[in-house]
Every structure is written in C-alpha cells, then in structure tokens.
Amino acid sequence: GESVGLHLPTLSVQEGDNSIINCAYSNSASDYFIWYKQESGKGPQFIIDIRSNMDKRQGQRVTVLLNKTVKHLSLQIAATQPGDSAVYFCAENRRQGGSEKLVFGKGTKLTVNP
Amino acid sequence: SQTIHQWPATLVQPVGSPLSLECTVEGTSNPNLYWYRQAAGRGLQLLFYSVGIGQISSEVPQNLSASRPQDRQFILSSKKLLLSDSGFYLCAWSDGGQGNFGPGTRLLVL
C-alpha cells in the first residue's frame, strides 16, 4: 500500500558504486510499473518502465527488475554519479473497475557522495 | 510533442480562503489526468484522477475537489483552505502508459 505520510528511507553511496533501490507493491492486478526520479522542487521525471510480462529491462546505466511472485520491484543504477542524487519513486498502474490509476510507492532518497 | 502546464508555481493563501489550481495538457487527446499532493520530504499522495470530461474519482476524503471541464483541463479547488492543505501539488497525465508530470504548485496556507 501507500506510505505517503512517512519520512522517506535514505540510501547513501559513494560515487562510482552501484545503487539498488527497492520497492514493494500490493496489487497483483497491476501490470505496468514505472520508476521516477524527483529532484528538489521539481516534478517526478520518468526513468524506466516495465510491463508485467517481463522480469528485467535495461536502459542507460539503469536496470529494473520485477519479481511478481513477491510483488517486488528494484532499480539498479550503475556507476552512480553525484547527479543521480534525488528521490526515487516506483509507481504501479493499478486497474480498478474498468479504469486505471497511477499509484506511487513511498520513495527513497539517494545521496551520492563524491 | 506533449506538454503539461500548471499555474501558479507558488501560492500563499490565508486559512479559510478559496483555492483554484489549473492544469492543462497539450499535444494529446483524452488523457488520464491526476492530481497528487506531496508534503515536504514525503511521498506522493493521489488525490483525484479522471479518465474523461466530467469523470472524477476521489481517492481520499478532504476539503478539496477536482473538475475536468474540458478534455485537457484539470482543476483542483477548495472553498475554504486548511493549514493542512499546504504542500506541493502535482498534476500529471498519461495515456495508459507512463505518467508525465507538470512542474508543480507549491501552496503555503498561513
């Protein structure tokens, strides 16, 4: 479910290391998942997405893994850079009664130390 | 290409005053539209979503309302603001795929 009222968990990494950010979702019927990056004072920006018929998708320096059995999503960032410092959210496209809505996870604040 | 606009960018309002935030989308037809609120250092809370003109789904009970008078226009309103309405309000659109966010409106209720 959503935990919008809680403080964001944090992850601190050294520049050049790989980062792994995790997310759990609750609805088995969700068939589309998205990772967003949000910098301070801005709206979230799309990073990468994955449909439920896949378990892995790769982009430039980012990989998303989907484990439908345990309803778990992860974002891997290779060779993390200071510019990657931001809050990362996962989102699921949740279908209900003929309509669909985009529901966000709680987010993780990533800090990259130079 | 598609663009999404929100205004104003920032707003300071007294408690009890009305609110109207506007969001418009260009370059797409019949989008799904969303209003989210984000408190400082917190996640995104879905407030309203709409799959078509005049169709509004409310996610949480509150003193806010939403309307969609035109296909690409989504309005967030309140008759009387509360202190707890302060936050960062984000509008987004999707065509069933990824959501695309506007720049947001920072609202401070004093």
Contacts between the chains, C-beta under 8 A, distances in Angstrom:
chain1	res1	chain2	res2	distance
A	2	B	43	6.9
A	2	B	45	7.0
A	2	B	46	7.7
A	3	B	43	6.4
A	4	B	38	7.9
A	4	B	39	7.7
A	4	B	42	5.8
A	4	B	43	4.1
A	4	B	44	6.6
A	4	B	45	4.1
A	5	B	39	7.5
A	5	B	42	6.4
A	5	B	43	8.0
A	6	B	42	7.2
A	6	B	43	7.5
A	7	B	41	6.0
A	7	B	42	7.2
A	8	B	41	6.1
A	8	B	42	7.0
A	8	B	43	7.0
A	32	B	97	7.1
A	34	B	98	5.2
A	34	B	99	7.0
A	36	B	101	8.0
A	41	B	104	7.8
A	41	B	106	7.8
A	42	B	103	6.9
A	42	B	104	7.1
A	43	B	90	5.3
A	43	B	92	7.7
A	43	B	101	3.4
A	43	B	102	5.8
A	43	B	103	5.6
A	43	B	104	5.0
A	44	B	44	7.3
A	44	B	90	7.5
A	44	B	99	7.9
A	44	B	101	5.1
A	45	B	101	7.3
A	46	B	98	5.0
A	46	B	99	7.8
A	46	B	100	7.0
A	49	B	97	7.3
A	49	B	98	5.6
A	89	B	43	6.9
A	89	B	44	6.5
A	91	B	99	6.7
A	93	B	94	7.9
A	93	B	96	7.5
A	93	B	97	8.0
A	99	B	49	7.7
A	99	B	51	5.1
A	99	B	57	6.8
A	100	B	32	6.9
A	100	B	51	7.8
A	100	B	96	6.6
A	101	B	32	7.6
A	101	B	34	7.2
A	101	B	46	6.5
A	101	B	49	4.8
A	101	B	57	7.3
A	101	B	59	7.9
A	102	B	32	7.8
A	102	B	34	6.1
A	102	B	46	7.3
A	102	B	49	7.7
A	102	B	92	7.0
A	102	B	94	6.2
A	102	B	99	4.5
A	103	B	46	6.0
A	104	B	36	7.5
A	104	B	43	5.9
A	104	B	44	4.3
A	104	B	46	7.3
A	105	B	43	7.2
A	106	B	43	4.7
A	107	B	42	7.9
A	107	B	43	4.8
A	107	B	44	7.6
